[in-house]
Amino acid sequence: MKQKEKRQRLPEGGKRSSKRLLALDAARGLAVIGMFVQHFALNQTNSFVSGNTMILFMLCSGISYTLMGSKESSGGEGEPQMGKDVAAGRDMPAGKALPEGKESPGKFRTRVLARSVFIDLIGYFLIMLNGPFAVVLPAYAMLFLLALFLIRRSTKTLVLSAVLLFLLAPPLMMIGLSLFSGAALLGDIAGGPLSALAWMPVFVTGMAIGRLNLKSTRTAGRLTALGAGILIPSKLFAVFCLPGLRMAVENRMLQAAYTEPDPYAVWPGNTQPVQWHLLFMDMPQGGSLFELLIGTGGALILLGLLLLLEKRLSALYRPFACVGQCALTLYVLQFLIAWGAAVAGVEVTSLDIGSLFLGDVMVAAAVTVTGCLLVKLPCAWLEGAIRRFTRLFECGPGTVR
């Protein structure tokens, strides 16, 4: 009996759960490895990781967000599907007591809020270091908060929201880049390509995928086919049609009268004009519709293949899954490495590790080994810290209000 209770308490204590989706952890791990390659060993051969690794990470985060909501609603740990009420977008009746082992939606919202505050604080700490890489953690924290409006909606609503966000988020975040310049919080929400709004289409797509049975080979095959159906036409359009559209937009912008903004004028008279031409460029972390579609298509193909081959290649997945399980710690580590090197008088961007023979492979191997070592600890540094921070704000079980 004691052994059974101990096993049930393991997930709450920060130990790894046997019900984790290995393929999802591996995909997240590959995204983190890709970030290290992009920042420390980028070259012409591996240049495809630029921007696409973040899209893959956001897709996995959206899936994990839905699964986290599933745990809160169903009382399970690591269940691959949402509970029936959550998938249908229904709450429990007001005043009804929760069954034993289940948690209220209010407790889930508290957990998300606490995680967002923790991630936001870490993000602004990294910004303070003034390293050579862009920090997306504040926008990531805002994503968690914004997604609360959708977590209990139906799967159909999530799919429709994702489609609308792919169409509307790029121009809106470009307007936000102009209007919210210098406004930290608003900038994190909708201020350009690295804001929460820019990543929201991919994140919500992940939330919708999290409603599926990810252990089904049929689901894996459909994700792969969907990814190919998105990637191929989007890439062809970006190669053959997008340059002409961009030139037309740029010529139109050059013909328009330009007025230098007055930094002392009241808002919005002190803002820069909207850079509409950026919406017609397929560039890493540019936030355009075409970059998002191409990256999302590739991420769906990779995720579908990983899910499809999980049982056959589980031993191969485990090292990458270890990286995925301590993604936050490793993400922060790359900024600390760059900052420490700069303090010592070395600029990591000038080392050009990618030009060395197998330099990118060595960086990827080093990250993988580090991830495998971190998961041997009782809790990875920041993963354990965020769980302890979250528990400070958690309420005891009660009724749904």
Secondary structure, DSSP 8 states (H G I E B T S, - for coil): -HHHHHHHHTTTTT---TTS-HHHHHHHHHHHHHHHHHHHS--SSSGGGTTHHHHHHHHHHHHHHHHHHHHHHH--SS-SS--HHHHTT----TT-B--TT---HHHHHHHHHHHHHHHHHHHHHHHHHT-SS---HHHHHHHHHHGGGTTTS-HHHHHHHHHHHHHHHHHHHHHHHHHTTT-HHHHHHHSSTTSHHHHHHHHHHHHHHTTS-TT-HHHHHHHHHHHHHHHHHHHHHHHHTHHHHHHHHHHHHHHS------TTS-TTTTS----GGGGG---TT---HHHHHHHHHHHHHHHHHHHHTTTTSHHHHHHHHHHHHTHHHHHHHHHHHHHHHHHTT--GGGT-GGGSTTHHHHHHHHHHHHHHHHTTSSS-HHHHHHHHHHHTT---S-B--
